[in-house]
C-alpha cells in the first residue's frame, strides 16, 4: 500500500480489516505464542517468567515482518544467527496486553494455535496482575505453559521448575 495515497470513505478501513485478518492467518501458520522460564536466584520464586509473541521469516519475506511491526506499533525485528531468520517479537507485557492479545481476540486464530493463545492470554493477565510472583499462581503458569508448543525445545523441564518452587 502506497503511503502517499489518501483514501476516502470505507476503502482504507476495508484494507485495514483485510490486513488484520491476513496477520491472523499468517500467525496461524508462522507465528508463536510462548512462555519461557529462566532461573533467577534474586527473585523470591527463583524463576523469571517471559511471555513472547513472535513471527519468523527468511530475508526474502522481511517486508511482511516490517508491515506487521508497523501494524502493531510495538516490539522489534531482529536477525537470528542460529536459524538465519528474521524474527518480529513482542515481549513487553504492556504491549502484549494492550496490542497483541486484543488483536487476536477480535480476529481469532483458527488452528490449534488458538489453544496456545488462550493459555498465553491467561498467563499474560496473571503476570500483569503480578500474580506470577506468588508460588501458587506460578505453579499454575508453569503447568499450563508446558501444554503449549509441545514440540518446542525448552531449557528446563517442567519438573525442574516445579522442584525450584517446592524449596
C-alpha positions in Angstrom: 0.0 0.0 0.0 1.5 3.4 -1.0 1.9 5.7 1.9 1.3 8.9 -0.2 -2.2 7.9 -1.2 -5.1 9.2 0.8 -8.2 7.1 0.9 -11.7 8.5 1.2 -14.7 6.5 2.6 -14.6 2.9 3.6 -11.8 1.7 1.3 -9.0 2.3 3.9 -11.0 0.7 6.7 -11.6 -2.4 4.5 -7.9 -2.7 3.6 -7.0 -2.3 7.3 -9.5 -5.1 8.2 -8.3 -7.3 5.4 -4.7 -6.8 6.6 -5.9 -7.6 10.2 -7.3 -10.9 9.0 -4.1 -11.5 6.9 -2.0 -11.1 10.1 -4.1 -13.6 11.9 -3.8 -16.2 9.1 -0.1 -15.6 8.8 0.4 -16.1 12.5 -1.8 -19.2 12.5 0.8 -20.7 10.1 4.0 -19.0 11.1 3.7 -17.4 14.5 4.3 -18.5 18.0 2.9 -17.6 21.4 5.3 -18.8 24.1 6.1 -18.6 27.7 9.7 -19.2 28.7 11.3 -19.5 32.1 14.7 -18.6 33.4 16.3 -19.4 36.8 16.8 -16.1 38.7 18.3 -16.5 42.2 17.5 -12.9 43.0 13.7 -13.5 42.6 11.7 -14.7 45.6 10.3 -17.6 43.5 13.7 -18.3 41.8 12.0 -18.2 38.4 11.5 -15.5 35.9 8.5 -15.8 33.5 8.9 -14.4 30.0 5.9 -14.4 27.6 6.6 -13.7 24.0 4.8 -13.4 20.7 6.9 -13.9 17.6 6.8 -14.5 13.8 9.9 -15.6 11.9 10.7 -15.3 8.2 13.7 -15.6 5.9 15.3 -12.4 4.4 13.1 -12.7 1.2 10.0 -12.1 3.3 11.4 -9.5 5.7 9.0 -6.8 4.4 5.9 -8.7 5.8 7.5 -8.6 9.2 8.1 -4.9 8.8 4.4 -4.5 7.9 3.3 -6.5 10.9 5.7 -4.5 13.1 4.2 -1.2 11.8 0.6 -2.6 12.2 1.1 -3.4 15.9 3.4 -0.4 16.6 5.5 -2.3 19.2 8.1 -5.0 19.5 11.2 -5.3 17.4 12.7 -7.2 14.4 16.0 -9.0 14.9 18.1 -11.4 13.0 18.7 -14.8 14.5 22.1 -16.2 13.6 21.1 -19.6 15.0 18.5 -20.3 12.3 19.3 -17.5 9.8 15.9 -16.0 10.1 14.4 -12.6 10.9 12.1 -12.5 13.9 9.5 -10.0 14.8 9.0 -10.3 18.6 7.0 -8.6 21.3 7.9 -9.3 24.9 6.6 -6.2 26.8 3.7 -7.3 29.0 2.1 -4.0 28.4 2.2 -4.3 24.7 1.1 -7.9 24.8 -1.9 -7.0 26.9 -2.9 -3.8 25.0 -2.0 -4.6 21.4 -1.3 -8.2 20.7 -4.0 -10.0 22.7 -6.8 -7.6 21.7 -6.0 -8.2 18.0 -6.3 -12.0 18.3 -9.5 -11.6 20.3 -11.0 -9.5 17.6 -9.6 -11.6 14.7 -9.4 -15.1 16.2 -7.0 -17.8 15.2 -8.4 -21.0 13.6 -5.8 -23.7 14.1 -4.6 -25.4 17.3 -2.6 -22.3 17.9 -5.8 -20.8 19.3 -5.4 -23.1 22.3 -1.8 -21.8 22.8 -3.2 -18.3 22.6 -5.8 -18.9 25.3 -3.1 -20.2 27.7 -0.8 -17.3 26.7 -3.6 -14.8 27.4 -4.3 -16.2 30.8 -0.6 -16.2 31.6 -0.1 -12.6 30.5 -3.1 -11.5 32.6 -1.7 -13.2 35.7 1.7 -11.5 35.1 0.0 -8.1 34.5 -1.6 -8.6 38.0 1.9 -9.6 39.5 0.4 -13.0 40.4 3.4 -14.7 38.8 5.3 -13.6 41.9 3.2 -16.0 44.0 4.3 -19.7 44.1 0.7 -21.0 43.7 0.0 -18.9 40.6 3.5 -19.5 39.2 2.9 -23.3 39.5 -0.3 -22.8 37.5 1.5 -20.8 34.9 4.2 -23.4 34.6 1.7 -26.3 34.3 -0.3 -24.5 31.7 2.7 -23.2 29.7 4.0 -26.7 29.3 0.8 -27.6 27.4 1.8 -25.0 24.8 4.1 -25.7 21.8 4.6 -29.3 22.9 7.2 -29.9 20.1 9.3 -26.9 21.1 12.6 -27.0 22.8 12.9 -25.9 26.5 15.9 -25.3 28.7 14.2 -26.6 31.8 11.8 -29.4 32.2 8.5 -28.7 34.0 9.6 -31.0 36.8 12.9 -29.0 37.3 10.9 -25.7 37.6 8.4 -27.2 40.0 11.2 -28.5 42.2 12.7 -25.0 42.4 9.3 -23.7 43.6 8.9 -26.5 46.2 12.0 -25.4 48.1 
